[in-house]
Amino acid sequence: MDTIEQKKKRIRKGNRPFYMILLVVGLYVAWVFVDQQIRLHALTEQEEVYKSKVEQLKQEVARREEEVKNANTPEFIEKVAREQLKMVKPNEIIYIDMHKSKYSQ
């Protein structure tokens, strides 16, 4: 006949594989949870970057739409002609300061 102590040891030895499997499963679940939290944090940061880019692009679109609205005004046409095409009015003289670029930097 087995004593009570021997029965307890046999029961403990019989449960050892169960506890090992339970430990491995628990560690795996913890690892998956931590990995998911790291990925979620990275994706949240990436989302913030994309949101700021979208906001910048919306502002750029609004600015361009305003330019398109004003494209047919005489002031805009004159501005483009003077700045981009280097056109001048009759009897107008353009002076170029050669030292300006040296001192402005």
KOLVO-708745 format. One line per field, with one value per residue (C-alpha): residue in one letter; x negated, y, z negated. Coordinates in steps of 0.1 Angstrom, whole numbers, plus 2048, in hexadecimal, padded with zeros to 3 digits. Last residue first. Layout:
# KOLVO-708745
rest <- A,...
east <- X,...
north <- Y,...
up <- Z,...
# end
This chain:
# KOLVO-708745
rest <- Q,S,Y,K,S,K,H,M,D,I,Y,I,I,E,N,P,K,V,M,K,L,Q,E,R,A,V,K,E,I,F,E,P,T,N,A,N,K,V,E,E,E,R,R,A,V,E,Q,K,L,Q,E,V,K,S,K,Y,V,E,E,Q,E,T,L,A,H,L,R,I,Q,Q,D,V,F,V,W,A,V,Y,L,G,V,V,L,L,I,M,Y,F,P,R,N,G,K,R,I,R,K,K,K,Q,E,I,T,D,M
east <- 713,722,701,6F2,713,719,6F7,701,720,734,746,764,76E,793,79B,7B5,7BD,7A6,7A5,78F,7A5,7A7,7A8,7B6,7CD,7D9,7E1,7F2,809,811,81A,82E,844,848,833,844,85B,83E,828,843,846,820,821,83E,82B,80C,820,82F,80C,7FF,81D,817,7F2,7FC,814,7FA,7E1,7FB,804,7E0,7DE,7FD,7EF,7CF,7E3,7FA,7DC,7CC,7ED,7F2,7CF,7D6,7F7,7E7,7CB,7E4,7F8,7D9,7CE,7F0,7F0,7CE,7D8,7F8,7E4,7CC,7E8,7F9,7D8,7D3,7F7,7ED,7CF,7E5,7FE,7E3,7D4,7F6,7FC,7DA,7E1,803,7F3,7F5,800
north <- B5C,B7D,B8F,B7C,B79,B9E,BA9,BA6,BBB,BB8,BD6,BD2,BF0,BF8,C0D,BF3,BDA,BBD,B98,B80,B62,B53,B70,B8D,B79,B64,B82,B94,B76,B74,B99,B97,B7C,B5C,B46,B51,B33,B1C,B2B,B25,B01,AFE,B0B,AF3,AD6,ADF,AE1,ABF,AB1,ABD,AAD,A8D,A8D,A93,A76,A60,A67,A61,A3F,A35,A3C,A27,A0B,A0A,A08,9ED,9D9,9DB,9D2,9B4,9A7,9AB,997,97C,977,975,95B,947,948,93C,920,915,916,902,8E8,8E5,8E4,8C7,8B5,8B7,8AB,886,88D,8A0,884,86A,87F,883,85E,857,86E,85E,83C,823,800
up <- 9D6,9DE,9E0,9FE,A11,A0E,A1A,A3F,A3B,A5B,A67,A7E,A93,A9C,ABB,AC6,AAB,AA4,AAA,A97,AA2,A7F,A68,A7E,A94,A77,A62,A7F,A85,A60,A5E,A7E,A6F,A83,A6D,A4D,A4A,A54,A39,A1F,A2B,A27,A03,9FA,A0A,9F6,9D6,9DD,9E5,9C3,9B1,9C4,9BA,996,997,9A7,98B,970,981,981,95B,956,96B,957,936,943,94E,92C,91B,933,92A,905,908,91E,904,8E7,8FA,902,8DE,8D2,8EB,8E0,8BB,8C1,8D4,8B7,89E,8B1,8B4,88E,885,883,86E,855,854,84E,833,822,824,814,7F7,7F1,7ED,808,800
# end
